[in-house]
Amino acid sequence: MASQDAEAVVPGLPGIEAVFDTIEVCAKPVIAAVQGAAMGGGLLLTLVADACLASEHAKFGAPEVKLGFFPNLCLIPRLERLVGLRAAKQMVLTGEPVSATTALDWGLVDRVVPSKELHAEVQTLAEQLAALPPFAVQSAKAAFGASHRADFVKWERHRFAECWAHPERAAAMEAFLATRRK
């Protein structure tokens, strides 16, 4: 790859970006589990996920500047949205990785757990999400993607009406109210 010129590399970028975009807009929640280093594309994968759990030894970084280019595939705006401008600039401009603890402090990850517990924690979160009414979860996730639309209020009301009319809502509310009656 180091010997390839821009004409060889750039045409492939839209296809790679489409993979990350598809993950980001997947109707079901996506959980990233980081056991080691999430650098460059690995970091981007954590950014498009809905949740990110990391082991205490995980590291996160955007080392591209050290290789003579900068992160693309919309990594920079996604990173800035999660961690803020200063932290994003620190990661991108220095190319230095940050620890799992720093990533947690910055909001890049949701939880840091011991390495031996990572798989179980991810499984627990997946089961928790899977137990919720699917259409409501999908609608909530879609709302985050639609929140910057000019017609968001209209979109939100329409999607809320769909949720309210959905059979899952009635069953979920009845189950909730049954626990309150006991």
Stockholm file with secondary structure:
# STOCKHOLM 1.0

chainA/1-182         MASQDAEAVVPGLPGIEAVFDTIEVCAKPVIAAVQGAAMGGGLLLTLVADACLASEHAKFGAPEVKLGFFPNLCLIPRLERLVGLRAAKQMVLTGEPVSATTALDWGLVDRVVPSKELHAEVQTLAEQLAALPPFAVQSAKAAFGASHRADFVKWERHRFAECWAHPERAAAMEAFLATRRK
#=GR chainA/1-182 SS CTTCCHHHHGGGHHHHHHHHHHHHHCSSCCEEEESSEEETHHHHHHHHSSEEEEETTCEEECGGGGGTSCCCTTHHHHHHHHHCHHHHHHHHHHCCCEEHHHHHHHTSCSEEECGGGHHHHHHHHHHHHHTSCHHHHHHHHHHHHHTTSTTHHHHHHHHHHHHHHSHHHHHHHHHHHHHHHC
#=GC SS_cons         CTTCCHHHHGGGHHHHHHHHHHHHHCSSCCEEEESSEEETHHHHHHHHSSEEEEETTCEEECGGGGGTSCCCTTHHHHHHHHHCHHHHHHHHHHCCCEEHHHHHHHTSCSEEECGGGHHHHHHHHHHHHHTSCHHHHHHHHHHHHHTTSTTHHHHHHHHHHHHHHSHHHHHHHHHHHHHHHC
//
